Amino acid sequence: MGIDPSETMRKQAERRNRRAVRQGKVRLVTGNIEEWSAFEHSFTKIYSVNSAMFWTDRVRVFQKLYGWLEPGGRIATTYQPLGKHALGLDEFADRLIDELKQAGFVQIRRETKPFRPAPAVCIIAEKAKS
């Protein structure tokens, strides 16, 4: 399941995942995660890439995502600061960690990769198993 507010990004994801979409393994929609209510099933993994900085209430979104995860499920939120107005990598990573804790996530860790033109950080957290 993929949700993106950008029709352009959804179409790009459809092209990249054409076979899986045709086979019914992947469903892609255009929409705002903050307005999405629920799914018929839960997830074992959820990830976002360069999306969290656009959410107006990240704690609320993380709480929603927490509810969508199965016990023991993982979330990975990646951020790569691009552009002159982007928040600093460490500053935003610290905010994400705090917000994930507020939403109830545990076992939170951070991984940084030295990409170009800027490094990216991925914050990985789990929903408690019970």
N, C-alpha and C positions, 0 to 999 in steps of 0.2 A: 504494500500500500504506500503510495507516495502522494503527499499533499504539498502544493506550492502555490503561493499567491500569484505567481507570474505565469501567464499563459505561455510565454516564450520558453521558460524553463521546463514547463510540463511537456511541451512539444519536443524539446530537446531530449528530455528523459524518455519520451515515447520512441524517438528514433534510436536512441542508444539501447533500448530494451525491447525492441520491436518483437523479437521472437517470444520472449517471456510474456509480453502483453497479449500476443495472439494466442498463446497457450493458456491464458487465464491465470498465470502464476503471479503477474504483477498488475495492479490496478493503479492508475494515476489520475488524480483529479486536481483541478484548479480551485483553490480556496484558501481561507485564512484559518490556521490551526486554532486560533482563539475562538472562532465561531463554530468549530466542528464539535459535535456532541459526543457521539460514541460509535462503536463498531459492533458487529455481531459476535466478534471473537476478541480474545486478548492476544497480546504479542509477547514474544520472548526477547526481542531486541527492537529498540527504537533508536534511530540516529537522525541528527540534523547537521547540516553543513552550511555555515554562514547564514543562518536563519534567526538564531536567538536574539541577535542584536536588534531585530525588527519587532519583536514581541513587546507589546506595551506593558504587559504584566507577566514577567517571566515566571515568578513564583506560581501564579495561577496556572500557567501553561504547564509547568513542571508537575504540579499537583494532578492535572488532567492526565498527563502522560504516565505518571505513577499509577494512576487508576487503570490505565489501559494495559499495563504490564502484568504478566503472570508473576507470582512469587518467585524470587530469584532472577527475574529478568533484568536486562541491562539497558542502560541508555548511554549513548555517546554523543556529545555535543561538540562540534568542531568550529573553531573560529580562526580566521586568518585576516589580520588587520590590513586592509588595502585602502588606499586613498589617504589624502592628507588630513581628513577629519575622523579617521578611524580611531577608536579607543586603543590604548596600548595593550599589548598581548597579556602581560602580567596582571594589569588592572582588571581587564575583562574576565580573565580566567579566575581571579579571586572572587569576583562578583558571581560568576556561574557556580562556583563551589559553594558559596554561601547560600545561594538561591536553591540549589539542589538539596542542601541540608534542610532548609526551611520546608521543602516539599516532602521530606521524609526519606530521601535516599540515603543509603549507607555505602560503605566501602568505596568512597570517592577517591579517585586518583587522577593524576594529570600526566599527559604525555605531550611532548613538543617535538615537532619535526622541522628540520631546517629547509623549508621550501623556498623557492625564489618566486616573486621578488621579496617575499616576507615569510618568516616562519609561521607555522600554524600550531595551535594548541587544541588538544582534544581532552575533554573532561569526561571520564567514564565513571558511572555510578550504578548501583544495584538497588533493586527493591528487595527488602528483607524477605527471606524464605518463608516466614510464617507470620 
